[in-house]
Amino acid sequence: MGSVESALTQMKAWLAQRDLPPDGRLPPERELCDVLGVSRGELRKALATLEQDGELWRQVGKGTFIGPRPVDTLLSIAAIAEGTSPLEVMQARLLIEPMLAREAAVNATGAHLEEMRRCVRLQREAQTWRQYENGDNRLHRIVAEATGNTVLTALFDQLNAVRRTVVWGRQRTNSDQPPLDHHSFAQHETIVLAISERDQEGAHRAMHDHLTTVRDNLLQGRSNSN
C-alpha cells in the first residue's frame, strides 16, 4: 500500500511541475513508469485514484488526459429520441414551454404577435391535418423566438426535433381535417392573447393548460396535435 501511495504522491508532484501539451495528454504509461520509478501496477492504481478525484480522465485507445472528463454537449436527435418516450417529451415540454410563453409576454415584438395571430388563423382555416400541424408548429416556434433569447430558442428547437422524431402512435379520427371544435384553437388563442397583453402569469398558465390537454389526450390514445 505504501508503494501505491508513493506512486500517487510522485504522480501529483510530476503533474504540478510539468507543462503538458495543449491537449493535456499524458505520456504513455511505460514512459511514466520510467520517469517516476514505479511499477506499471502502482502507476495504474495511482492514475485510477486521480481519475476518481476528477484530476484526469482516460479513454481506451486515446490515452490519459489532465482535468475532468469532458461532457458531450451535442447529442444527436436520433440518440436522444431512441432513449426517451412520449411521456418524457411531454414532461419536458410542460417544464419548458410555459416558461417560454412567460418570457414571450415580456419580449415579443409587434411582428412576433402578428405572426402568432396569423398562425392561429391558418390553423382554423386548415383543410388538412398537415396544414394544421404546420401552423401549429410555427406558432410554438414563434413563441420561443419571441423570448428574444437565442439559447432558449435553440433549446426549444432541440426539444421540438426530438418530439417530431419520437413515434407517438397517434390515432386520428376519420376526418381529413381538424374538427371545428378542436381544443387547440381556443387554447392557442388564449396563449396569444395573454402574450399580447403582456400577462406573464396568464401566458404561463395558458401554455401549461394547453400542453396538459395535449398530454392527457396522447395518453388516452386520442387524435391530437400540440
N, C-alpha and C positions, 0 to 999 in steps of 0.2 A: 504493500500500500504506500509505503514511503517513497518508493521509486516513481510511482504514478504521480504522487503529489509533487515530487521534484520535477517531473516532466511538465506538469501543469504550470509550476512556477517559472520554469525556464521558458516555456512557450509564451507566457504572458509577458515576460521580460523581453523576449525576442520581438514580439509584436509591437511593444512600446517603443523599441529602438529602430525599427525598420521603416523605410519609406517604400510602401507597397506600390505596385503599378496601378495605373488608373482604374483597371477593372477590379482591383482588390484581390486578385488571385494569389493564393499562397503557393510556394514552390511544391513540387511533388513530395510525397511522404518520405521517399528514400533520401532526398536531399535534406529534408528537415531533420531526419534521424541523425545524419552525419553532422549537421550543424549543432544540434542540441546534445548529441552524445547519448541518445536514448534508444531503446529498442522500438521496433515497429508496433508492438502491442502496447507499450507505455504511451507512445505518441498518440495512437488511436483513441485510447481512453481519455487522454488529455483533450484531444480535439472534440470528443463526444461531450465532455463536460462544458467546454466553451460553447459548443453548439446549443446545448440545453440552456445556457445562460444568455443566449442571443448574441454572443460576441462574434460568431461566424456561422456560416452555413455550408453544407456540402451537397453536391449533386453528382451521382454516379455518371462517369463519362465526361464530366466537365471540370471537376476539381473542387477545391475548398476556397471559400471567399470570405473576406472580412465583413463584419456587420451582420445585421439581421437578415433573414431570408426575405427577398422581395416578394411583394404580393402581386399576382397577376391582376391588373386593373381592367383589362379588356377581355371579357369572356364573350365567346361567340353567342349569338342569339340562339342558334340551334342547341348549343350545350346547355344554356340556361333553360330553354323550353323543355329539353329532354329530362331535366331534373326537377321540374315543377309540375303543378297541376292547376286546373281551372280555379279551384278554391283558393290556392295560394296567390294566384294572379289577382283575384278579386280582393283578397285581403290587402295586397299591396296597393291596389287602386283606391281602396277605401281609406288608406292612410295618406296617400299622396295627393290624389286629385282634389279632394275638398280643400286641402291647403293651397293648391294651385289656384282654385277659384277665389279663395280669400285674398291671395296676392293680386290676382287679376282685378279684383274690385278696387284696389288701390292704384294700379299702374296702367290699366287698359286705356288705350288711346281711342279717339273717335273712330279711327279706321278699324281698330280691333272690334269695337262694338258693332259697327256696320256689317263687318264680315260675319260676326256671330248671328246677327239677325238674318242675314242672307242664308246662312246655313240652316237655321230653323225653318225659314220659308221653303227652302229646297226640300227639306225632309217632308213637309206637309204636302208638297206638290209631287213627290216621288211616285213614279208609275211602276217602279220595280224595287225589290228589296236591295239590289245593288246600288241604285240611285240613292235610296235612303241611307245605306251604310256609308256611302261616300260623303254625304252631308254630315252624317253623324261623326265620322272620324275627323272630318275637317273642323267641326265645332269644338271637339275636345282638344284638338291640336291648337286651335286659336286661343282657347282659354289658357293653355300652358304658355303659349307665346306672349300672351298679354301680361304675364307676370313681369316681363322685362328682364328676366334673369336667364342668361344663357345656359347656366348649369342646370337649372330646374327644367328648362325646355328640353335639354339633352336627356335628362333623366326620364322625362315623360316619353320621349321618342324611344328610348330603350325599353321601357315598360310596355309601350304600345306594340313594339315589334315582337316582344315575347308573347303578348296577348294574341296577336294575329297568327303566331306560329303554333300555339297550343291548340290541340284538337278539342273543340268544345262539345261536339256531339249534339249540337242544337237540332231540334226538330221543329221545322216551321209548319205553319198551317198550310192549307191547300191554296190560299190566296197568293196571287202573283205580286202583291204589294202590301205594305203595312196597312192595317185597318185604320179607319178614320179616328178611332178612339185609342190608338196606340199610346201606351203610357208615357213614352219618351217625349211626345210632342209637348204636352203641358209641362212636364218636368224640365225639359230644356229651356222652355220659355221662362220658367221661374228662375232658373240659373242665370240666364242672360239679363233678366230684369234686375235681379239683385246686384249683378256686377255693374250694370249701367247706373244704378242708384248709389253706387259706392258703399253698398251694405256688406261689409266683410263677413259678419256672422251669418247673415242671410244667405250669402253666396256659398259659404262653407256648408251650411245646413242643407241647402237645396241640392248641392252636388252629392253630399253624403246620402241624402234620402233617395236620390236618383240611382246611385250605384248600389244601394241596399236593395232596391227593387230589382235591378239587373241581376244581382247575386242570387236573390231568392228565386227568381224565375229560372235562372240557369240550373239551380239545384233541383228544381222541380221538373226539369226537362222540358220547359216550355220554350216557345219561339220568342226570342228577344235579341235585340242588339243593344249596344250601350248608348 
